[in-house]
């Protein structure tokens, strides 16, 4: 391919990526209503006609932006799974480790990711990719749960992800400090692991005592 054609192709790809990045930013700020041809082009620093040149409609632009973000997220999660599997032992203070992870994920990022997941869940074309992303997230959870001593990490990974998702919603309220959030999350994850370590008879006995205590008032 001639150098001029290759440079033109690269410039075209960069502009398209800039529009997708701009669309994600605007979507995170104000949902689909904020993603207009004019707003996306202005955020990307490109002429207004750029969006219609690269995308047939604003719906296509939003869908491709969300899909690209989910695919990037899957790649990131696969890397985290590899990193988690390389951990030899549990850190001396798991709460501090969780606090560091939370601190590295500002609330703005959490807001963006929750918005994208909700939008993907409502779109049949995006739902399969969202499911793959959740499965990748479960793989990360299973690896970490293994290091924390879970006997059946894959079995409780789904519950752990549901817990983390609920925690993300609570985190947006900013009613707790990062250290308090880490402590709450660790204690709840620990409870899941402890419950998993119990055999069926032990769980039945504990649940029976809880029921008796509740009935007694």
N, C-alpha and C positions, 0 to 999 in steps of 0.2 A: 504494500500500500504506500503511495506517495506520502512524503512528509507532510505536505499541506493538508491532504485528506485526513491523515492520522491526527494532526493537531485540531482540525475542525471537529472530528469525531469526539476527541477528548474534551474539547470546550463544550460541545453539546451535552455530553454526559455530566459534566460539572454543573451546567445550568439546570439540567433536569434534577440532579441531586439537591441543588440549592432550593428548588421549588418544593421538593418533597420535605426537606428539613423545615422550610418555612411553614408548610402546611401543618406539620406535626406541632410546631410551636404555637401556632394560632389555635389549633384544635385543643391543645392543652389549656390555653388561656380562656377560651370561651365556647368550646364545642363547635359543632358543624356550622352554626350560624356565623362564626367569626372567620370561616374559611371561604373567602370570596376571591374571584380572579384578581381584583385590584389589590386586596390586602396581601395575598400570597406573593404577588409579583413585587409589591413594595417592600415586603419583609426580606425577600431574596435579593433586592437591589437590581431587579430586571424590569424590562418594559412590560406593561400590562398584557400585551398580546402574547407574551411568552407562555402563559398557562394554556391558552387555546392552541398554541403551536405544538406543545408536547402532550397535551391531554385532551381527549374528546369532550370531557365534561368535568365540572367541579366534583361530581360524585366519583368519577374515575380517579381524579387527583387525590381525594381523601382516602379512597380505598387503597391505592398503591402506597400512599404515605404510611398508612397503618400497617399494611402488609410488610413493608420494608423494615419498619420499626420492630415488628414481631420477629421477623427473620434474624435481625441483628441481635435481638434479645436471646433467641435460641442459641446462637453462636456463643454469646457471652456465658450463658448458663452451662453449656457443654464444657467450656473452659473452667468454670467454677467446679463442676463435678470432678474433673481431672485433678484440680488442686486439692479438693476435699479428700480424694482417695489417697493422696500422697502424705496426708497428715498421719504421723505415726502414733501419737498419743493425744489425749485430750489436754488442752492448755490448762495450766494451773488454776486459772480463774475464767471459766466459760462466760461468765457475765460480762467481764471486761472485753472479751472477744466479740460478743454480740453487740456491746456498746460501740465498739470500733466499726463494726459493719453498719450499724444504724447511722452513726455519725457520717459515714461515707455516702449515705443515701439521703440527701436533703429532702424535706417535705415536698418541694417543688417537683422533684423527680418522682416521688411516690404518687403525687397527684396526677402527673402525666401518665404513668403506667396504669393506674386504676382507670382513668378515663379511656385509655386505649383498649384495655381488656373489656370494659363494658360495651364499647362500640363494636368490638370484634364479636362479642357474644351475640349481638343483635343482627349481625350480618352473616347470612348463610355462606357467603363466599370466603369470609375471613375466619369463620368458626373452626375449620380443620387446622389452620395454622395456630390459632389460639390454643387448641387442644394439645398440639405438639409442644407449644411453649410451656403449658402447665405440666405436661409429662416430663419435660426437661427440668422443670423446677422440682418435681418430685424426685428425680434422680439426684439432684443436689442434696435435697433433704434426706434421702435415704443414706447417702454417703456420710453426711454429718451425724445422723442418728446412729449409724454404726460405730462411729468414733465415741459417741456418748454412751454406748453400752446397750442400745436397743437389741432385743433378741430377734425381732421380726421387723427390721427397718422399712422394708418395702411396704409392709402391711399398714404401718402407721404413718407413712409419708403423706398419704392423701389427707389424713386428719391434721397433720402438722401444717400442710399448705393452707388448709381451710383456716387454721388458727392464725397463721401469719397474715392471711388476707384480711381477717377481722382486725388484727392488730394494726394493719396499715390504715384502716379507716379510723381507728381510735387515735392513731398517731397524728392524723391531720388536725385533730382538735388542739394539739400541743398542750394538753393539760398536764403532761408528765415531762420530767426532764429525760434526757437521753439515757442516763444511768437507771432511772426508775423504769423506763420502757424496757431496757435490757433485762432488768431483774424480773419484771412481770412476765416477759416472754420466756425467759429461761425457766422460771418456776412452772409455767404451764407446760412447756415441752418436757420438763422433768417428770411431771405428773403422767404424761402420756407414756413415757418410757417405763416408769415404775409399774403402771397398770399393765403394760405389755409383758413385764417380767413375772407377773403373777400367773399361776395356772388357773384353770377354769373353776375349780372348787374354791380357791382363795378369793377369786373375784365374786363368786356367788355368795360366799359368806359375808364379805364386806358390804355388798349391796343389800344383803338381808339385814345387817345391822343398821345400815343407813335408813332403810325403810322403817325399821322398828323405832329408831330414834325420832324420825319424822312423825310417825303415828303417835308417839308419846308426847309430842308437843315440844 
